[in-house]
Each structure stands twice: as structure tokens, then as C-alpha cells.
Amino acid sequence: MSEAAHHHDQVPNGTSLLPGNLTEDQLKSAPALASVDALLIDDLTDDEDDAFAAALDA
């Protein structure tokens, strides 16, 4: 078995920047969007806009 297979304490790929547990103070001070409108991107084609809206609904 390779050495890579022995690393059971590592987090899955793509989640290494996410905290494991937030304290209540960290959670209260975490940034949050005031509105989903902050995610809107100008100059999208209709198809891109539809795909983006579908992704937000998923």
C-alpha cells in the first residue's frame, strides 16, 4: 500500500481551507452576504444567467 493511503487524518480535497469547527465568536464575526444580489455578475448572456440562477437554486 502506498504511503498516501496511510494518511487518514487529512481532510478531503477542496475542504482544507474550511475550518473544522467554528467557535461562537468566530461564527458571529464571519463574513456574510447581505443579499444574494451581491453575487450577480453584469454582462452575462441569457444562457449564462440561466445557468448561474440554476446553480444558486441547487
C-alpha positions in Angstrom: 0.0 0.0 0.0 1.3 3.4 -0.9 2.3 6.0 1.8 -0.5 8.2 0.5 -3.1 5.6 1.6 -1.9 5.8 5.2 -2.9 9.5 5.7 -6.3 9.0 7.4 -6.1 12.3 9.4 -6.2 14.5 6.3 -9.3 16.3 5.2 -10.8 15.6 1.7 -9.5 17.6 -1.2 -11.1 21.0 -1.6 -12.0 21.4 2.1 -8.6 22.1 3.6 -9.4 25.8 3.8 -12.6 25.3 5.7 -12.5 25.3 9.5 -13.4 22.1 11.2 -15.3 23.8 14.0 -16.1 27.5 14.5 -16.4 29.0 17.9 -19.5 31.1 18.6 -17.3 34.2 18.4 -15.8 33.1 15.1 -19.2 32.3 13.7 -20.6 35.7 14.7 -17.7 37.6 13.1 -17.6 35.5 9.9 -18.4 37.5 6.7 -21.9 37.0 5.3 -23.6 38.3 2.2 -26.3 40.9 2.9 -28.1 39.7 -0.2 -27.8 37.1 -2.9 -27.8 40.1 -5.3 -24.1 40.6 -4.3 -23.4 37.5 -6.4 -24.9 38.9 -9.6 -22.5 39.4 -12.4 -23.0 42.1 -15.0 -23.0 41.4 -18.8 -23.9 37.7 -18.7 -25.6 36.2 -21.7 -29.1 34.9 -21.1 -27.8 31.3 -21.2 -25.1 32.2 -18.6 -27.6 34.0 -16.4 -30.0 31.0 -16.5 -27.1 28.6 -15.7 -26.0 30.8 -12.8 -29.5 31.0 -11.4 -29.9 27.3 -11.7 -26.6 26.8 -9.8 -27.8 29.1 -7.0 -31.0 27.1 -6.7 -29.2 23.8 -6.5 
